[in-house]
């Protein structure tokens, strides 16, 4: 029987790995189903698939692509070795989207491949941020050089093919630095993962970035120094193509990863296209977007978001003390707009989630407790995600501390915005860590979760969806000791996935302990689910479900600055109100004149 032309071709093995990181016990954080899809992995897969289709390694080479998101898939090194050996080690292991807290794990994954002389490349925010803000030897980058890992800084669009060609020729460069030449986003391959990868995330959700870059100057942010301060955008045509690619494989839920979609100059064209797809073609889109606190002031933005299929919106609230916002250079956040903005989303029945950072200069345990109480009473917010202020490599905060030789934690694994990594002027490390954990229990009390469900019933927020999110955010830190954004369904562990610098556990001790721990946690989790579901059932069917109101749901009033603690408990709050009144008086006088 003659050999087919395809059988004669060489097969280049491109193995894309998005690493997880280690928990406090030293085990890889991995789940049967992870919560958040990896946009970095989807973006690189889409670019790689385009390279394969264009035969960038020549007509006689087929590029086989494997994608592994370690938050939901075990990195089976022996199986990957076997695959590479089968093809004469003709391939590349690419560690993609590596953040600072994932860098130690990425090095541990790379080590056995490099010892076997298999090409390895690594890219992501850690490498890009360090090269952007610090000298080229900073923050353990020498570990890559010593191991022979090729570093990639910048974005891979229109650049990946050169890396693949070099790897195929066994001529990988030590560094590919494209930070000063960031690509445009129109007409480039869109983020995409085949369905069998997407199925490993909760809710069968995919992700994509509709834009990159940010003009703001938040000192704790790495995005502005990695993706640049000039915003770049995908077109509505690109987004439609992405939606149709995923619709063909039965996927219609998306997390749009832009840190502020409202700043995307194409937002309306994209929303209009998605509205057409939903209302004319019946594609049942479900979207989560991220926005700033002033998006409600853009004409039609909130209304069109609802029609486009937005069901959840994440808001970079960050803090309710203006003094802290100024210290972080987050001047765009105006606490005087918080209630109006949140009520605008509530009017559309959209679930609101907000990031809230603990550890700004003015924070103390007492002020944090006070501010959480204010939020619960006065802001119509559904979900809060607490974070510790962290000097992430690639941020201005980290650069300032580094240049001034201020002590920071040396273990990059804990730079995950839930551990304390540097000193605070008003809190000890222990106090900071304790108030972080306490914050979750202060907000997610049974009483307040019932209030959140009553507000949902009164404003047409999907109560079942809210229950699912509340379960995760009310229990994950307590039961799993990880941030809810790192969570999933059914934690998975394996003795071989412990940090190499920690002693391995005896399997006879590890497995019974892990099984018992899993059962105990799920008994507690089942109880929380039952209580919340029961509460939601009676709330939704109560006589006052539609008429419920409280201080947070009360429409914004002209004189609320005199009664709300949001504006009166901090000097910055009082100053913010005074400034608004001064501006209103000046502009009013000008209009009259």
SULNOR-V639725 format. One record per backbone hydrogen bond with DSSP energy under -1.0 kcal/mol. NH is the residue of the N-H (numbers start at 1). CO is the residue of the C=O. Records with the same first field share a line. If there is no record, write none. Layout:
BEGIN
NH = CO ; CO
END
This chain:
BEGIN
9 = 6
10 = 60
12 = 62
13 = 90
14 = 64
15 = 92
16 = 66
17 = 94
18 = 68
23 = 27
26 = 23
28 = 497
29 = 21
31 = 71
32 = 489 ; 490
33 = 489
34 = 200
35 = 487
42 = 38
43 = 39
44 = 40
45 = 41
46 = 42
47 = 43
48 = 44
49 = 45
50 = 46
51 = 47
52 = 48
53 = 49
54 = 50
55 = 52
56 = 51
58 = 55
61 = 58
62 = 10
64 = 12
66 = 14
68 = 16
70 = 18
72 = 69
73 = 69
76 = 74
77 = 75
80 = 76
81 = 77
82 = 78
83 = 79
84 = 80
85 = 81
86 = 82
88 = 85
89 = 84
90 = 87
91 = 89
92 = 13
93 = 119
94 = 15
95 = 121
96 = 17
98 = 123
102 = 99
106 = 102
107 = 103
108 = 104
109 = 105
110 = 106
111 = 107
114 = 110
115 = 111
116 = 112
117 = 114
118 = 113
121 = 93
122 = 150
123 = 95
126 = 98
128 = 124
129 = 125
130 = 126
131 = 127
132 = 128
133 = 129
134 = 130
138 = 135
141 = 138
143 = 140
144 = 141
145 = 141
146 = 142
147 = 143
148 = 144
149 = 144
150 = 120
151 = 174
152 = 122
153 = 176
159 = 156
160 = 156
163 = 159
164 = 160
165 = 161
166 = 162
167 = 163
168 = 164
169 = 165
170 = 167
171 = 166
176 = 151
178 = 153
181 = 178
192 = 42
197 = 194
198 = 194
199 = 195
200 = 197
201 = 198
202 = 34
204 = 201
206 = 253
208 = 255
212 = 232
214 = 228
219 = 328
221 = 218
226 = 222
227 = 223
232 = 212
234 = 210
239 = 235
240 = 236
241 = 237
242 = 238
243 = 239
244 = 240
245 = 241
246 = 242
247 = 243
248 = 244
249 = 246
250 = 247
251 = 246
254 = 286
255 = 206
256 = 288
257 = 208
261 = 290
263 = 260
264 = 261
267 = 264
270 = 266
271 = 267
272 = 268
273 = 269
274 = 270
275 = 271
276 = 272
277 = 273
278 = 274
279 = 275
280 = 276
281 = 276
283 = 277
285 = 283
286 = 252
287 = 309
288 = 254
289 = 312
291 = 314
297 = 294
298 = 295
301 = 298
304 = 300
305 = 301
306 = 302
307 = 303
308 = 304
309 = 306
310 = 305
311 = 287
312 = 287
313 = 351
314 = 289
315 = 353
316 = 291
317 = 315
318 = 355
319 = 317
324 = 321
325 = 321
326 = 322
327 = 323
328 = 324
329 = 326
330 = 325
331 = 329
333 = 330
337 = 334
341 = 337
342 = 338
343 = 339
344 = 340
345 = 341
346 = 342
347 = 343
348 = 345
349 = 346
350 = 345
351 = 311
353 = 313
354 = 383
355 = 315
356 = 385
357 = 318
358 = 387
363 = 360
368 = 364
369 = 365
370 = 366
371 = 367
372 = 368
373 = 369
374 = 370
375 = 371
376 = 372
377 = 373
378 = 374
379 = 375
381 = 379
383 = 352
385 = 354
387 = 356
388 = 417
389 = 358
392 = 390
395 = 392
397 = 219
399 = 395
400 = 396
401 = 397
402 = 398
403 = 399
404 = 400
405 = 402
406 = 401
409 = 421
414 = 411
415 = 412
416 = 414
432 = 428
433 = 429
434 = 430
435 = 431
436 = 432
437 = 433
438 = 434
439 = 435
441 = 437
442 = 438
443 = 439
444 = 440
445 = 443
449 = 445
450 = 446
451 = 447
452 = 448
453 = 449
454 = 450
455 = 451
456 = 452
457 = 453
458 = 454
459 = 455
461 = 456
466 = 462
467 = 463
468 = 464
469 = 465
470 = 466
471 = 467
472 = 468
473 = 469
474 = 470
476 = 472
479 = 475
480 = 476
486 = 483
487 = 484
489 = 33
492 = 30
497 = 494
499 = 26
502 = 499
509 = 506
510 = 506
511 = 507
513 = 509
514 = 510
515 = 511
516 = 512
517 = 513
518 = 514
519 = 515
520 = 516
521 = 517
522 = 518
523 = 519
524 = 520
525 = 521
526 = 522
527 = 523
528 = 524
529 = 525
530 = 526
531 = 527
532 = 528
533 = 529
534 = 530
535 = 531
536 = 532
537 = 533
538 = 534
539 = 535
540 = 536
541 = 537
542 = 539
545 = 542
548 = 544
554 = 550
560 = 557
562 = 559
564 = 560
567 = 564
569 = 565
574 = 570
575 = 571
576 = 572
577 = 573
578 = 574
579 = 575
580 = 576
581 = 577
582 = 578
583 = 579
584 = 580
585 = 581
586 = 582
587 = 583
588 = 584
589 = 585
590 = 586
591 = 587
592 = 588
593 = 589
END
